[in-house]
Amino acid sequence: MKNLFKLIYRYHVVFLFVLLETLSLSMVVTFNNYQRAAFFDSGNFLSGTLFEKFSSFAQIFEFKQVNIKMAEENAVLRSALQEMLLKSNHGTYHSSDSIYLPRIARDSSQKAVYRFTTARVINNSVNQQHNFITINKGRHDGIKPDMGVISNGQVVGLVTNVSENFSTVISLLNSKWKISAKIKRNDYFGSLSWDGKDYRRVQLNEMPYHVPVQNGDTVVTTGYSSSFPEGIIIGTISDFSIGSGSNFYKIEVMLAADFKNLVIVGLIENKQLNEIKHLESLNKYGN
Amino acid sequence: MGISAVKYLLVFVVSVLLQVLFCNNILIARVIAPFIYILFIVLLPFDTPRSLLLFLSLALGLTIDVFTNTPGVHASACLIIGFLRPVILNLITSRETLESVAAPRVKTMGFHWFVTYTIFMVVIHHFFLFFIEAFTFEGFLLTLLRIVLSSVLSIALILLSQYLIFRK
């Protein structure tokens, strides 16, 4: 027994190291999923406030650029609105913060299904395998998990965690997130994910051979995920090849949104998300 | 003791701020991302007890993890260099020097020694960091390339910081 204590004392540093290292690695494995523990989240009070302060300081130097970008964004939105109003005969614009959507995205009582708000990006990265974005709005402003995030009408990510005043968004540039996407021209869909190599390119998988694919084809959301309406632009096909020994194409998609330069993002809330999720969860018990 | 604790707390804060506000925004040629926050572990005094060194490494790693949404990744990489630091020091320094000099600095230990020491610390840290982050050996060569190139930049920035910020 005495020898055992001696041994433990002699190697206590090694034991301590093994203990702490096991703890840390188990954290890596446990939080492997993108739904993270609230503390380890750049939206928490300490880091959220720090990022907010720093980004408002840094943005003093970016005002001109931001103004230009927002003016451009306004112009794009305005023309899109015009186009939609023309397309739909029964088109009415509901409330000031509801984005107008075509008939297919509305429920039978003709109320807007999607609600639209904006937020400022206060932290963002593109240089890791699992990138997250922090924004300056939280529960207090009506932000909820699973809201879709867009910039300039292009897909950016999905809200994962929400604190009182901040939220974190899993970026499309995060190899743990997949989103269903389709080729706009012919409606064939696959699953879109990032391989962690190039922050400007993502990969569209599970697209079978018989599908006609062309460089330059636009890739948009399917609407299956219920966080995004159908038809939000993701990017364009920049390269495709036939993988050896596989039945699917390897398709490279050039992202439309500039992830290195996100300032203002739009958030989309599906007001029927809970209902859809509840309904879908019923099927799981059946099996 | 009190003064030196405050001084190293300051080094801790500066290292973390440099990393999360400055270095986390750097990405060159799509693969190079520097991690210089380990400056804190690099600069700790020679006589820091080994168990304290481990706890400080853990605290540093977890702080960075909070800012980058990577629970455990930086913590485990920091623990490895915290554990290996005394081994590295014994490998490249004589016992007499370790007892007579207070802490690793360019001024006291010489440029050549400091570069060797920094290379050891940064390369080991980056090696584990990038592999724990990727959590796979798929794309081994790409990860290796990221490690080598990022290490070069991190080492350069750490050396530069010795002349610009941490002169004391």
Interface residues (C-beta under 8 A of the other chain):
Chain A: H12 V13 L16 F17 L20 E21 S24 L25 S26 M27 V28 V29 T30 F31 N32 R36 A37 F39 F40 D41 S42 N44 L46 S47 L50 F54 S125 V126 N127 Q128 Q129 H130 F132 T168 G196 K197 D198 Y199 K260
Chain B: V20 L21 N24 N25 I26 L27 R30 A33 R50 S51 L54 F55 L58 G61 D65 V66 F67 T68 N69 T70 P71 G72 V73 A75 S76 L79 I80 G82 F83 I132 E133 A134 F135 G139 L142
